[in-house]
Amino acid sequence: MTNPVYLALDIAQLDPAVELARSVKSHVGGIKLGLEFFCAHGHHGVHEVGKLGLPLFLDLKLHDIPNTVAGAMYAIHALQPAIVTVHAAGGRAMLEDAKAAAGKDTRVVAVTLLTSLDERDLVRTGVSGSAHDQVLRLAELAQLAGLDGVVCSGHEVAAVRSQWKDGFLVVPGVRPDNGAAGDQKRTVSPREARDAGADVLVVGRPISRAEDPLAAARAIEETL
Ligand SMILES: O=C(O)c1cc(=O)[nH]c(=O)n1[C@@H]1O[C@H](COP(=O)(O)O)[C@@H](O)[C@H]1O
């Protein structure tokens, strides 16, 4: 079985980031590079991490007018990421154009409702109804737009799986039992996310901030 865990490398310094990724390399299935890393190191940083040979997940969470998002997708072709994120809330035309502009081996997945938000936050953004309904609505939009899948929390992934059988489903906000949630509000354990139908589990601080990141990555792998 391929390891579904992607390490979120949310670290601004290049050398420590590459070193961390190298140290846990055999116990994760891929590396996720997000805004912090990409803003600090751009294409060069992605190339450096790419040398480790693991699949790369470029988490840019693109959200803009369709033309701008398509342009950004073209601009990252050379990096050949395995996965790229856009925000589902950007709307159907943006999602369609993002997919059309992506490299042929890149999966485009749409972030539904950030795992750092709960229903109170949702109401404050003007959306009434449950987090569950909002995730399913945006997942349906992503599916209609021809995307490969979505990012959602472990609370909704089973419901998304039942409405989108072959969707590629990514779950962040994953915490090993008793792990500190930090700014995450909708969390589940790695095993729960996997059992509920996730294809990829995104794990950051439970590994990167552990006293022994290798032991933490191994311990998560053993629960799966
Ligand atoms: O798209 C993501 O990866 C993402 C979506 C989401 O809803 N929540 C979320 O936490 N993430 C990312 O997943 C990672 C979670 O990191 P930790 O909370 O440290 O495990 C971060 O890199 C976030 O940017």
The ligand as an SDF file (V2000), in Angstrom:
LIG
                    3D

 24 25  0  0  0  0  0  0  0  0999 V2000
   -5.1200   22.6530    1.2250 O   0  0  0  0  0  0  0  0  0  0  0  0
   -4.6100   22.2670    2.2840 C   0  0  0  0  0  0  0  0  0  0  0  0
   -3.6540   21.5070    2.2740 O   0  0  0  0  0  0  0  0  0  0  0  0
   -5.2690   22.6550    3.5330 C   0  0  0  0  0  0  0  0  0  0  0  0
   -6.6380   22.8520    3.4680 C   0  0  0  0  0  0  0  0  0  0  0  0
   -7.3720   22.9900    4.6530 C   0  0  0  0  0  0  0  0  0  0  0  0
   -8.6160   23.0860    4.6480 O   0  0  0  0  0  0  0  0  0  0  0  0
   -6.6930   22.9610    5.8320 N   0  0  0  0  0  0  0  0  0  0  0  0
   -5.3410   22.8350    5.9030 C   0  0  0  0  0  0  0  0  0  0  0  0
   -4.8100   22.7920    7.0200 O   0  0  0  0  0  0  0  0  0  0  0  0
   -4.6100   22.7350    4.7560 N   0  0  0  0  0  0  0  0  0  0  0  0
   -3.1330   22.6620    4.8210 C   0  0  0  0  0  0  0  0  0  0  0  0
   -2.7520   21.4820    5.5200 O   0  0  0  0  0  0  0  0  0  0  0  0
   -1.6280   21.7300    6.3640 C   0  0  0  0  0  0  0  0  0  0  0  0
   -2.0010   21.3710    7.7820 C   0  0  0  0  0  0  0  0  0  0  0  0
   -0.9100   21.5400    8.6080 O   0  0  0  0  0  0  0  0  0  0  0  0
   -0.9140   21.0670   10.1250 P   0  0  0  0  0  0  0  0  0  0  0  0
   -2.1300   21.6850   10.7840 O   0  0  0  0  0  0  0  0  0  0  0  0
    0.3820   21.6130   10.6620 O   0  0  0  0  0  0  0  0  0  0  0  0
   -0.9820   19.5570   10.1030 O   0  0  0  0  0  0  0  0  0  0  0  0
   -1.2370   23.1860    6.1650 C   0  0  0  0  0  0  0  0  0  0  0  0
   -0.1710   23.2250    5.2450 O   0  0  0  0  0  0  0  0  0  0  0  0
   -2.4730   23.8390    5.5610 C   0  0  0  0  0  0  0  0  0  0  0  0
   -2.1310   24.8650    4.6560 O   0  0  0  0  0  0  0  0  0  0  0  0
  1  2  2  0
  2  3  1  0
  2  4  1  0
  4  5  2  0
  4 11  1  0
  5  6  1  0
  6  7  2  0
  6  8  1  0
  8  9  1  0
  9 10  2  0
  9 11  1  0
 11 12  1  0
 12 13  1  0
 12 23  1  0
 13 14  1  0
 14 15  1  0
 14 21  1  0
 15 16  1  0
 16 17  1  0
 17 18  2  0
 17 19  1  0
 17 20  1  0
 21 22  1  0
 21 23  1  0
 23 24  1  0
M  END
$$$$
